[in-house]
Amino acid sequence: MIGKEYPVYIQRKIVYNKENVRLSGKGAGSTEKIKRTIGKKELCMKKAVIIGAGPAGVTAAYELLKKSDEYEVLILEESQEIGGISRTVRYNGNRMDIGGHRFFSKDDRVTKWWDEIMPLQGAPSYDDKKLGRQVPLAAGGPDPEKEDRVMLTRNRVSRIYYGKKFYDYPVKVNATTIKNMGFATTMVAGFSYLKAAVAKKPEDSLENFYINCFGKKLYSMFFEGYTEKLWGRHPSEIDASWGAQRTKGLSIMGILKDNVQKLVPKKQDKHQVQTSLIEEFNYPKYGPGQLWETAASEVEKMGGEIRKGCKVTRLHTVDGRVQSLSYVQNGEEHTIEGDVFISSMPVKDLVGGMNDVPEEMSKIAAGLPYRDFVTVGLLVDKLNLKNETKLKTLNNIVPDCWIYVQDVGVKLGRIQVFNNWSPYLVSDPDHKVWIGLEYFCSEGDKYWNMSEEEWVKFGISELVKMGVITSEKDVLDSHRERVKKAYPAYFDTYDHMDDLIQYLDTFENLYCVGRNGQHRYNNMDHSMATSFEAVDNILSGRKDKKNIWSVNTEKEYHEEKKEA
């Protein structure tokens, strides 16, 4: 059954005095269509339709409702969850963070927004108290032992596990690295770096980008195999722009500079520190999904509507504008009109559902590649990995948030230790360890199609092989999650992405935001920034959309931000 749904204005109550000055508006809901009368002219509110309830979509809705009373806001979400790949999965009393999401940004708009939704802790968390750990506390902030709507301050510890030894992430030139690699390998790595520093390769591939940063030896040890795991392609086949986005400025010299700066008793400005080198970040008590669920509830309080289980299938365009879209919910197709459309759905699917698309643009969109993602959660009594650091942890487990697995002998990409993200993610953090095994694959391949039972057995076998656990008997509980289109990839037709952007920008009321909405490997804060820019454009009437697409491409959005 196909039905057509025209705009239904479910609006916030807005009260104006006789001079047309708004007296109230934000907060209370109303089922009445709101019209404002100016003289004899009656004005109806405009409708903004947002595709996707991930960070970009929820941010756009929140900003639009907060900054304007002119728009009715509707979010259409394909799944039954809020947060997209930043959601938190609940399973048997434990929680899984899909992919791991640190809350740290150089964009002050983002940090203020997070603090508005979920303020920083004002008292120690459970593990802070038990370990006697000192963390920054916000004056008057909530107590995480008593309140749930709170952001924790966490130690960022990420290391590389290679050859059954731990290396700092990023790789540091220190005694531990030299000891683990051995004198001979260290000398080879050193001369390899010096050679790369003198004779730079043209950065026409990700491989050459990494070699220029680290030298060929360190590239072959710590980047080549892992990158191929992640993307399913050799780094020589991948555009160097991915490296420019994710690791700009991350080099041996950058790492050495950071080490020297840490010896100086001076607080570093967050705008000067390299994102990959941060040692502290904020994190919601119950994982990233908690923040997005909280923000979504604020959207609804302000009069916005969120419809779940709605898969957008078609966009109907007329004369350079999106007139309406169609979505399927409970097996029925509906069509809804709007004035503004903000899309965080994959560009590939967006263009594939549009009418009258030129053949060349269709080919570019259809050829955009992605990597999909599988997380296997395992509950164990202990890990065989010893905590040889000075950092105190509950049950003396390793202090890592992420462990990068560079060994090419296993498919495993990273291990998350959820206990270290937040003790509240684990039902029994004093006696149990809740970990997530992260795998990269492609929808439809043999790994993607494996059953949950097969995935659990496979993950356990790799942990045993690596010596992380002893046997299958160590595993007390397990859960698998699959995520489609988790990583937009930089190869195949991506070379023509600029042409596709130009085409999409011809639709004046269409705004593409977020990681998949722009086919760009954005962090969470970058995705939010695209929505900030989009909403500003909508409200100011700006037609040019370069500012939206420039997030995480211009220098101020790179992983490294140069000093002023």
N, C-alpha and C positions, 0 to 999 in steps of 0.2 A: 504493500500500500504506500503510495506516494502522496504526501500532504504538503501544502504550501503554507508557510508560517510567516506572516507579516510582522513588522515590529510591534511588540507589546511593551508599552512603556511602564515598567514597574520601577517607580522612582522614589527618591528620597524626598521627604517633605521640605519644601523650600518656602519660606515666608518672606514677602517683601512688603515694605511700607509704601505709602502713596507716591514717594519719590523714586520707587523702584530700587531701593537699597535693600540687599538681602539681610534679614534679621536673624534667620536660623537656617540650617540646612544639613549639615553633616551629621549623620548618625541614624536618625529614625527612619524606618522604612514605611512605604506606602504602596498600596495596590492601585492607586489612582494615577491616571495619566496626567502628568504635570504640564500645565501650560502657563506661560507668563504673558500677561497683557501689557503692552506698551502703547498707550493711546488706543487705537482701534485694531492694532496688529497683534495677532496671537502667535507666539513662538513655541514650538514643540522641542523637546530635548532631542539631541542627536544620539545616535546609537553607535557604540563602539563594540565590535565583535573581535574577541581575542582568541586565537587558536593555541591551545596548550596551557596547562596549569603548572608548568615548571617555573624556575626562577625568573626567566624573562617575562613570561605571561602574567604571573602573579604581580611582579613588580610594576609592569605596565598598568594593570588594573588599579593597583593601589595608588600609584602616582596620578593617574587620570582622575580618580574619584576624589583624591585629596586636594588636588590643585584646581579642579573645575566643578561647577555645578551644571554644566551644559550637556553632560554625557550620561546616558544610560550605558552600563558596562556589563557585557556578558562574556564569560569564559567558557569555551567548549573544550573538554578534556576527553581524550580517547579512552584512557584507563579509568579505574575507580580510585586512583591515588592522586594525591597532591605532591608536587615536588619534582616530577620528571625523574632524571637520573640522580637528582639530589634528594630523593625520598629516603625515608628510613623504613626498613622492613621489620615487622614484629614477628617473632617466632618463638613459641614456648617460653615466654618470659625474657628472652634475649632480643636484642635489636641489632640489625645490620645496616651499616652505612654503605650504600652502593657506590663503590669507587673511592671513598674517602674524601671528605671535603673540609679543608681547613678554612677558617674564616679570618682572612688577612687580606687587606687591600691597600694599595697606594692611593686609591680614589676616596677622598674624604666624604663624598656624597654617599658612597656605599657604606662606609663604617658608621656614619651617622644614622643611616637607614636601619642597619642591623641593630644598633643600640636602641632605636626607637621601638622596634618590634620586640627585642629581647635584651634587656639590660644586663650589663656585666655583673658578675657575682660580687656581693658585698661581704661575704663570709666564706670560710673555707668549705670546699666540697668534702665528700666522704673520705676520699683517699688523701686529700690535703691534710685533714685532721689526723688521720690514723698514722700518716708518715711524718707528721710535723713539718710539712712542706710549706714554704713561704711563697705565696703568689700575689700578684697585684690585686688589690681589692678596691671596688668602687664605693666611695662614700655614699651610704644610704642604699646601696644595691641590695638585691634580694639574696636570701640565704638559700643555697641550693639544697640543703637538708630539709628545708621547710616549704620551699616554693619551686614550682616546675618551670615557670617562664623566666629562665635565667641562662646567661651565656657564661661558660667556664673559661678560665685561662689555662692553656695546656702547654707542656713542653713539646716542641717539635723535635722528634728524633726519627730520622729515616736513615737507614744504612743499606749497603749493598751486600748481598750474600753470594760469594763467588768462591768456588773451590772449597766449600765448607768453612770459609773464613769471612769475618765481617770487615767491610771497608766503609769509610764515611761516605755519605751521599750529600752533595757531590764529592767525587774523589778528592781527597786532600793530600797535600804533600807533607806528610808527617811521619813520625817514627813508626806508628802502627802500619801505615801503608807500606813503608819500606820493609818492615819486618815480614809482613804477609807476602809481599811480592818476591822478596829475596833480593840480594844485592845485584845479581846479574840482570834480572828483569827490570829492576829500578833504573839501572844505567841505560839499558836499551830504551826504556820509556823516556828518560831524560833527554838523550840525544835525538830521539824521534821528535820530541816536542821542539827542541831547538831547531831542527831541520824545518819543521812546519812553520815556525815563527819567521824564519829567514825566507823560505820559498813558499809563499802562500799559493794554494790551489784556487782556481776559479770556483766560486761558490755557486755552481750550477746543479748541485745535488746535496742532499742531506749528508751523504758520506763525506764530501769535501768540506762541508761546513764543520762537521765534528773533527775531522783531521786538522783543520786550521786552528781549532780551539784547543785540542788536547794532544795532537800528534798521533801518528798511525798506530803505535803500540797500545796506548790507552784506549783509543777508539776501538781496536779489535777486541780488547778485553772487556770493556764495560759498555759499549754503545752498539756495536754492530749486531750482535746476537739478540740483544734485548729489543732493539728497534725492529728487527725482522719478526720477532715474536708479536710485537704490538701491532704492526701494520700488515704482516703477511707479505711484505715486499722487502727486498734488500734496500738499504739506505741509498744506494746508487740510483735507484729508480724513483726516489721521493724528492719532491721539490724542497729546496733549502729554506723556503719561507716558513715551513713548520718549525725549523730550528730557530729562526729569527723571532718567532712568536713565543716559543716555550723556553728557550734557553739563551736569549739575547744577553751577551755580556758574560755568560757563564763559561769561563776559560781558566786555565792554570793561573794566569796573571790576575784574573778577577777573584779567584779563590784566595790566592796569596794576599791580595790587597785586603780582602775581608778579614783574613786571619790577623793581619797587622792592626787593622782598625779595632779589633776586639781586645787588643792589648792596651789600647788607650782608654782610660777611665772617663769616657764621654758617651753620653746617651746618643745613639744614632737616630737620625730622622728616618721614619719609615719610608719616606720618599727616596732615600739614598741607598737603602739596603736592597740587595738582590733578593727577589722573592724566593728563589730556590735555596737561599742561605738563611732564611729566617729561623729563629730558634724558639719562637713563642707564637701561639695563635689562639684565637677564641673559638669556642665550640659549644653549640647548644647542649643542654643537659641530656636530652634524649636523641641527639643526632640532628643532622641538617633538615630532615623531613619535618621535625618539630617546628623549626622556624617558618617553613613554608606553609605548614598547616595553620600556624598562628596568624601569619600574614593573610592567608586566604579567609580566615574567620573575620579579620578586620575588614577585608574587602566586602564581605557579606553584610557586616554591620553598617558600612557606609552605603548600602543599597545595591551593591553589585551582585550578580548572579553567577553561580558556577554550576554547569551541567556536566556530570560525569558520564562515561560510557558513550560519548558522542564522537564518532569518527568522521572527520571532515573528508569528503570525497571529491567535491567539485567546487570551483570558484567560477562564477558567472560574471564576465566582464563586458562592458559596453562603453565605447568611445573613451578609452583610456582610464576607465574607473572600474573598480570592483562593485558590482551592483548587489550581489547576493552570494551566498554559499549554500551548499547542500551538505548535510551530515546524516549519518545513520545512527539511530539509537533504538535498541531493542528490536532490530530487524526492520525498522521503518525508516524511510528517508524523509527528511524535512528540509525545507528551504527557508532561509531567513535573510532578510535584507538588512543593510546597515549603511552608515555614513562613512565609517572608518573601519579598516580591517588591519589588525596587528597579528602577524603570523610568526610563531616559533616552531611550526611543523617543518620537517625536512624539506629543503628547497626542491629536492628531487620529486617529492610527492606533491608539493604545492604546484609546481609548474605542470606536472603530469595531470593534474585535475583542472587546469585552466582551459578555456575554449579559445580557438583561433590562435594558437601559439605557433609562430614560425618554425619551420622544420628544423633549422639549425639550433634554435634555442631549446627545442624539445630534445635534440640529441645531446646537447651539453648537459642538461638537467638529468636525463636518463642515465648518463654515464658517470655521474658523480659517485665516488666510492665511499664506503663506510666500513668501519670495523665494529663488530658486535661484541658483547661482553657477557661473561658468565662469572658469578661469584658463588663459591661453595663455602658455606658456613660450617665450621666444625667446633664442637664443644669438647674440650679435653681437660683432664686433671692437671697436666703439666706439659711443658715443652722440654725437649732435650737441650735447647739452646740456653747457655748460661749467661746470666747477667754479670758481665765483667766490667761494667761501667760504674761510675760513682753515683749514678742516679738511683734513688730508692723507688721501689715499686711494690705494690701489693703482691704477696706471695713470691717476691723477688723474681718476677718474670723479666724477660728482656724489655727495655724501656721503649722499644720502637713503636711508632704509629704504623709506618710502612716498612717492609723489608723487600727491597728490590732483588729479584732472583735473576742474576745475569747468566747463570749456567745454561748453556744451550742443550744440555742433556735432558732437561725437563721442559715441559711446555708452560709450566707455572710462571706467571709474570711478576706478581707481587703477593705478599702476605700482609694482611691487615691484622693488627692485634687490637681488637675493639676495646679491651680493658683500658688501654692507654689513651684512647680517644676520650672516653668518659666512663667512670666506674658504673654509671647508671644505665649503660647499655647491656650490662651483664647481670644476671639474676643473683649470682654468687661470686662477686669479684675477688673475695678472699681465698677461695679454694678452687675456682674453675677459670680456665682460659678460653675465651671465645674468639676465634680467628676467622678471617675470610680469605679464601684462596681466589685470586683474580686471574682469569683466563681471557684471552682475546681470540676471537674466531669470526667466522662469517656466517650469516644466516643461511641455513640450508646445507652447510658442510657437515662432515661426519661428527664433529665435536658439538656443533649446535644441536644436532638431532639426537645426541645421546640422552638417555633417560636420566632422571635424577639419581637413581640407584647407580647407574654406570658412572655418572659424574663423581659421586661420592667415593666410589671404589677407586677411580682414577686419581682423584686428588689425594686420597690416603696413600696410595702406592707411591706417588711422587714425594710426599713428605717423608715416608719411610726411606726412600732412596737417598734423600738429602740428609737424613739423620735428624730431622726435626722432631719426629715421634718414633717410637720403637715399632709399633705394630697397629693393626686395625683395632685391636682390643683397647687401645688408648682413647678411642673416639666414643663419646657418650651420647652425642646427638648430632644431627646434621640437617642442612637445608640448602637447596640450590635456587638461585635467582638468575634469570636471563634478561638481558637488556638489548633491544634492537637499536641500531644506529647510535651507539654510544660515542663513537669517535669519527667525525668527518675526516676523510683522508685527502691528502694532497698529491694525488696522481691521477692518471687517466684524463678525463675531460676537465679536471680542475684548472688546467692551463688556460682555459677559456672562461673562467669564472667571471672575469671583468666584463666580458660581453653579456653574460647572463644578468649581472647586476644592472648594467645599463638598460637592459630590456625591462627588468622588474621595476625599475625606477620610473618607467613611463606611466605606470599606474599610480596616479597622484594620491589616492587614498589607501594605498597598500604599503605597510611598513614591515620589513623583515627584521626580526630580532632574535637574539640568543644563539647558542651553539649551532643547532641544526637549522634554525631559521636563516642563518647567514653562511652555513657550511664552513664554519671556522672553529678551530679547536680552542674555544674560549674557556677560561675559568669562569666560575660562578659570578665573580664580581664583574668580569667583562660582559657577561650576558645581561646582568642588571644594568650596566652602563648603556648598553644599546637601547634598552627600554627607556631610561632617563632621557636619552637624546630623542627618541621617537616621540615621546609624550611632549617634550619641549617643542618639537617641530609642529605637532598637531595643534597645540594651544597658541603658538606664535604665528601660525600660518606659513611657516617656512616650507618652501617647495623642494629645495635642494636637500638631498638625503646623504650627502657625502659624510657629514658628521656621524651618522648612524653606522655607516659601513667602515668608518675610520677607527672605531674602537678596536683596540688590540692590534692595530697595524702601525699607527704613528708612534713615535718614540715615547710619548708619555704613557702609553699603555703597555710597553714592553716589559719583560721580566726585569730588565735593568733600567733604572731611571737615572739619567745623568744629573750630577749636581748642577744647580743653577749658577 
